[in-house]
Amino acid sequence: LSYAVENPRKYGLDRNPLHGLKGFVEDNARKPFLSDADETRLLAACQDEKKKAPSYMHDLVVMALRTGARLGELLALRWNQVDLRHNTMTIVDSKNTDTRTVPLSDDVAATLKARQEVGIGFVLTTTNAKKEKIPVRQEAATQAFRRISRRLMLPGGAKRQEKPNKTGDKPEKPDFLHLHDLRHIAAERFLSSGASIIQLQDLLGHRSMVLARRYAQSRP
């Protein structure tokens, strides 16, 4: 068909009948998904000290899946932003410095109560070589999660193309779940529970409804 429309005269046509029409753009957007079974496996792996899972990883994943907060927002969270009496936390938006109040699910509240501290220190911490508590670096958390995701073979919802080999083919390489994908999964679950686009916009801290609508459009 491509040859025919590019060489119309050979088929008795004066011109290309499809001239001026834009080609169909394939939707290659990543559509991450996490089943209940895979979530159980993921949370178990995040607590596996034998596999050197960071001590903060389980709690970080639970908070990300239940709140939809950005990674940077969760790592910057301090105890004076958490209200366990009313089960809420106040997030300072990492992109526009706005603040928003996010309700805490029962499991997030229980997770926070188990590690609760007095003061204004960071909620999620790790330790250095001197056994001192220090903030979790975003790059370190991302890399640690990537290792866990790859080990569990958790699909990320897309295929990445490697460089062409000697035959010119581009073999497909599995795309595993990213830590940022948990925000997308949380958003889709929130919509599936019956929430509106406006409610999702408030939860995620989007100033524009356009971004929130993308989650609705990417749902199966």
RAJO-V965792 format. One record per residue. N is the residue number from 1. RES is the residue in one small letter. PHI is phi in whole degrees, -180 to 180 (none if undefined). Layout:
N_RES_PHI + N_RES_PHI
This chain:
1_l_none + 2_s_-61 + 3_y_-65 + 4_a_-65 + 5_v_-74 + 6_e_-86 + 7_n_-130 + 8_p_-63 + 9_r_-64 + 10_k_-70 + 11_y_-120 + 12_g_77 + 13_l_-108 + 14_d_-78 + 15_r_-153 + 16_n_-68 + 17_p_-67 + 18_l_-105 + 19_h_-61 + 20_g_94 + 21_l_-86 + 22_k_-81 + 23_g_-69 + 24_f_-72 + 25_v_-95 + 26_e_-71 + 27_d_-81 + 28_n_-103 + 29_a_-64 + 30_r_-71 + 31_k_-128 + 32_p_-66 + 33_f_-144 + 34_l_-134 + 35_s_-73 + 36_d_-61 + 37_a_-65 + 38_d_-69 + 39_e_-64 + 40_t_-62 + 41_r_-63 + 42_l_-64 + 43_l_-65 + 44_a_-66 + 45_a_-66 + 46_c_-71 + 47_q_-109 + 48_d_-82 + 49_e_-68 + 50_k_-64 + 51_k_-94 + 52_k_63 + 53_a_-70 + 54_p_-60 + 55_s_-63 + 56_y_-90 + 57_m_-63 + 58_h_-58 + 59_d_-67 + 60_l_-63 + 61_v_-66 + 62_v_-59 + 63_m_-65 + 64_a_-66 + 65_l_-69 + 66_r_-95 + 67_t_-107 + 68_g_73 + 69_a_-73 + 70_r_-71 + 71_l_-58 + 72_g_-61 + 73_e_-68 + 74_l_-71 + 75_l_-72 + 76_a_-90 + 77_l_-65 + 78_r_-116 + 79_w_-65 + 80_n_-75 + 81_q_-98 + 82_v_-106 + 83_d_-119 + 84_l_-78 + 85_r_-72 + 86_h_-108 + 87_n_53 + 88_t_-140 + 89_m_-139 + 90_t_-102 + 91_i_-106 + 92_v_-92 + 93_d_-58 + 94_s_-74 + 95_k_-106 + 96_n_-128 + 97_t_64 + 98_d_-69 + 99_t_-113 + 100_r_-147 + 101_t_-101 + 102_v_-115 + 103_p_-70 + 104_l_-104 + 105_s_-70 + 106_d_-60 + 107_d_-72 + 108_v_-69 + 109_a_-60 + 110_a_-66 + 111_t_-62 + 112_l_-71 + 113_k_-64 + 114_a_-69 + 115_r_-117 + 116_q_-60 + 117_e_-133 + 118_v_-92 + 119_g_120 + 120_i_-118 + 121_g_-69 + 122_f_-70 + 123_v_-71 + 124_l_-102 + 125_t_-136 + 126_t_-134 + 127_t_-123 + 128_n_-95 + 129_a_-64 + 130_k_-92 + 131_k_65 + 132_e_-92 + 133_k_-74 + 134_i_-137 + 135_p_-64 + 136_v_-84 + 137_r_-78 + 138_q_-61 + 139_e_-64 + 140_a_-65 + 141_a_-65 + 142_t_-63 + 143_q_-68 + 144_a_-65 + 145_f_-66 + 146_r_-60 + 147_r_-63 + 148_i_-67 + 149_s_-62 + 150_r_-67 + 151_r_-64 + 152_l_-86 + 153_m_59 + 154_l_-82 + 155_p_-68 + 156_g_-96 + 157_g_91 + 158_a_-158 + 159_k_-119 + 160_r_-97 + 161_q_-93 + 162_e_-81 + 163_k_-66 + 164_p_-57 + 165_n_-88 + 166_k_-64 + 167_t_-87 + 168_g_89 + 169_d_-78 + 170_k_-117 + 171_p_-64 + 172_e_-85 + 173_k_-118 + 174_p_-58 + 175_d_-105 + 176_f_-89 + 177_l_-60 + 178_h_-101 + 179_l_-63 + 180_h_-66 + 181_d_-61 + 182_l_-65 + 183_r_-66 + 184_h_-66 + 185_i_-64 + 186_a_-62 + 187_a_-65 + 188_e_-67 + 189_r_-67 + 190_f_-64 + 191_l_-67 + 192_s_-66 + 193_s_-79 + 194_g_109 + 195_a_-71 + 196_s_-90 + 197_i_-62 + 198_i_-64 + 199_q_-64 + 200_l_-66 + 201_q_-59 + 202_d_-67 + 203_l_-64 + 204_l_-84 + 205_g_81 + 206_h_-85 + 207_r_-75 + 208_s_-105 + 209_m_-76 + 210_v_-59 + 211_l_-66 + 212_a_-65 + 213_r_-65 + 214_r_-62 + 215_y_-68 + 216_a_-67 + 217_q_-71 + 218_s_-89 + 219_r_-71 + 220_p_-69
